[in-house]
């Protein structure tokens, strides 16, 4: 039985989404390939440069000193050894601050080159249907309706896909690793809350990681206007973008007052947000309220991926 016009239009959007995601995947693969080729080119250039220098020294300058024992064999050994040393030096340079900066610059240039495919694919990473993000189920829904044709409506195909979706522990581990990576590179977030009058507001705040997965701390003065809003318990967060444009965001958060003041976690702030407590007296730290944010789930948005990580069940 054919779908009604509204569902057919939605199905067409799903097809376009899959096409955009595939283009984004090809662009991502091209970026990764070109980055690896660039890195390999740098290492090869370092090896060739050092081995050429060694060959010049051995064959042009030291040759007459090696004639008695046979110059060609030790010369070849020295050149090969210098090529190996050149590769290792190249790797050391790539792991240095200069090397990381060079690779980051190269990556930004590649992202700019493939910006159209990346941006278009990123816009389609989420796919909402009746207020729910069904992006993980779109390929199965398309298959059930277009190829298998065992269902007559999107709702039937979606329900079956949800019931039979396999758990993938590897993807979950990769998402958790991506979350920790991004979280380690930032300490600034936008915390949105809703006041008693129903008006939402947002504030830039520094945060620290507690050491437990998805559990962060923020602080605010006891007399601050955010206290009553935080006590309402309806908040959402998005972290400030890293240098590579990576962010974390979540609206499934439990927020509660911590049973201690800022002075009890001063060491976390000193380690993770250097300078934050400069000029804050011990007495002021004891008066500062600390709120614990427990992220039940979060999204990790990067240029090349969009991961969903689960921490705690409702």
Secondary structure, DSSP 4 states (H G I P E B T S, - for coil): -PPPHHHHHHHHHHHHHHHHHHHHHHHHHHHHHHHHHHHHHHHHHHHHHHHHHHHHIIIIISHHHHTTT-HHHHHHHHHHHHHHHHHHHHHHHHHSHHHHHHHHHHHHHHHHHTHHHHHHHHHTS--EETTEE-GGGHHHHHIIIIII---SSHHHHHHHHHHTPPP-HHHHHHHHHHHHHHHHT--EEEEEEE-TTS-EEEEEEE-EE-SSTTEEEEEE-TTSTHHHHHHHT-EEEEEPP-TT--EEEES-EEEEEEEEEGGGGHHHHHHHSTTTTTT--HHHHHHSEEEEEEESEEEEE-SS-EEEEE----
